[in-house]
Amino acid sequence: MSLDSIPCDLFVDISGADCALPSSKLNDALEVLLPGQTLMAVSGKQALLSDIPAFCAQHGLQMLDSGEMDDMVYFLIRSTAE
């Protein structure tokens, strides 16, 4: 199985040099995500394994799955906002 085989409505690479960039990229992606749609976010940064679930909790998003695959960490997130 690879990241390409996980179905999602929107894919975003949240890798970046500074701490604010991942949440900024996620916020931008969430602006176009419709309720019930899924977002696949990927990064090479292991530290995001704890940061992104906290981001989801703060923004009322549902974390469907997360883990490591293909030398990347991934997060499958569902928009629940109406």
Backbone hydrogen bonds in HBPLUS format (Angstrom, degrees):
<---DONOR---> <-ACCEPTOR-->    atom                        ^
c    i                          cat <-CA-CA->   ^        H-A-AA   ^      H-
h    n   atom  resd res      DA  || num        DHA   H-A  angle D-A-AA Bond
n    s   type  num  typ     dist DA aas  dist angle  dist       angle   num
A0005-SER N   A0002-SER O   2.97 MM   3  5.45 150.6  2.06 111.3 120.1     1
A0006-ILE N   A0003-LEU O   3.24 MM   3  5.61 168.4  2.25 113.1 116.6     2
A0009-ASP N   A0038-THR O   2.97 MM  29  5.24 141.7  2.12 122.7 134.2     3
A0010-LEU N   A0038-THR O   3.14 MM  28  6.53 135.1  2.35 147.3 158.5     4
A0040-MET N   A0010-LEU O   2.78 MM  30  6.19 163.9  1.80 162.5 167.7     5
A0012-VAL N   A0040-MET O   2.84 MM  28  6.26 157.5  1.89 164.4 166.1     6
A0042-VAL N   A0012-VAL O   3.06 MM  30  6.57 150.7  2.15 152.1 160.3     7
A0014-ILE N   A0042-VAL O   2.80 MM  28  5.85 152.3  1.88 157.0 166.5     8
A0024-SER N   A0020-ALA O   3.07 MM   4  6.20 152.0  2.15 153.1 161.9     9
A0025-LYS N   A0021-LEU O   2.92 MM   4  6.10 163.3  1.95 161.7 164.4    10
A0026-LEU N   A0022-PRO O   2.98 MM   4  6.19 154.7  2.04 146.3 153.8    11
A0027-ASN N   A0023-SER O   2.88 MM   4  6.01 160.2  1.92 144.8 150.1    12
A0028-ASP N   A0024-SER O   3.06 MM   4  6.29 158.4  2.11 147.0 152.4    13
A0029-ALA N   A0025-LYS O   3.05 MM   4  6.27 157.3  2.10 145.1 151.0    14
A0030-LEU N   A0026-LEU O   2.87 MM   4  6.09 154.3  1.93 153.6 160.9    15
A0031-GLU N   A0028-ASP O   3.30 MM   3  5.44 140.3  2.47  97.9 108.3    16
A0032-VAL N   A0029-ALA O   3.19 MM   3  5.80 152.1  2.27 113.6 120.2    17
A0037-GLN N   A0034-LEU O   2.99 MM   3  5.54 163.2  2.02 138.8 142.0    18
A0036-GLY N   A0079-SER O   2.73 MM  43  5.28 166.9  1.75 141.5 145.8    19
A0079-SER N   A0037-GLN O   2.99 MM  42  5.77 164.5  2.02 169.6 174.1    20
A0039-LEU N   A0077-ILE O   2.69 MM  38  5.09 156.5  1.75 152.2 160.7    21
A0077-ILE N   A0039-LEU O   2.84 MM  38  5.09 169.5  1.85 153.3 156.3    22
A0041-ALA N   A0075-PHE O   2.91 MM  34  5.16 165.3  1.94 151.2 155.3    23
A0075-PHE N   A0041-ALA O   2.86 MM  34  5.16 139.8  2.02 151.2 160.5    24
A0043-SER N   A0073-VAL O   2.98 MM  30  5.40 149.4  2.07 151.2 157.7    25
A0073-VAL N   A0043-SER O   2.74 MM  30  5.40 171.4  1.75 170.2 172.3    26
A0048-LEU N   A0045-LYS O   3.32 MM   3  5.93 156.1  2.38 112.7 118.2    27
A0049-LEU N   A0046-GLN O   3.02 MM   3  5.80 170.0  2.03 125.3 128.6    28
A0050-SER N   A0047-ALA O   3.39 MM   3  6.32 168.8  2.41 121.7 123.2    29
A0052-ILE N   A0048-LEU O   3.01 MM   4  5.62 175.0  2.01 144.2 145.7    30
A0055-PHE N   A0051-ASP O   2.99 MM   4  6.29 151.7  2.07 147.4 156.1    31
A0056-CYS N   A0052-ILE O   2.90 MM   4  6.17 159.7  1.94 156.4 161.0    32
A0057-ALA N   A0053-PRO O   3.03 MM   4  6.26 158.4  2.07 145.6 150.9    33
A0058-GLN N   A0054-ALA O   3.03 MM   4  6.25 156.4  2.08 148.9 154.9    34
A0059-HIS N   A0055-PHE O   3.08 MM   4  6.27 140.1  2.24 144.7 155.2    35
A0059-HIS N   A0056-CYS O   3.21 MM   3  5.18 127.6  2.50  94.6 107.9    36
A0061-LEU N   A0056-CYS O   2.91 MM   5  4.68 167.8  1.92 142.7 142.6    37
A0062-GLN N   A0078-ARG O   2.98 MM  16  5.02 170.6  1.99 154.7 154.1    38
A0078-ARG N   A0062-GLN O   2.75 MM  16  5.02 165.9  1.77 150.6 155.6    39
A0064-LEU N   A0076-LEU O   2.74 MM  12  5.37 148.1  1.84 154.1 163.7    40
A0065-ASP N   A0076-LEU O   3.31 MM  11  5.03 152.0  2.40 133.8 135.3    41
A0076-LEU N   A0065-ASP O   2.78 MM  11  5.03 174.3  1.78 149.3 150.2    42
A0067-GLY N   A0074-TYR O   3.13 MM   7  5.56 147.1  2.25 143.8 146.5    43
A0074-TYR N   A0067-GLY O   2.85 MM   7  5.56 157.5  1.90 150.2 156.0    44
A0069-MET N   A0072-MET O   2.82 MM   3  5.40 158.2  1.87 155.5 162.9    45
A0072-MET N   A0069-MET O   2.91 MM   3  5.40 149.2  2.01 116.3 125.8    46
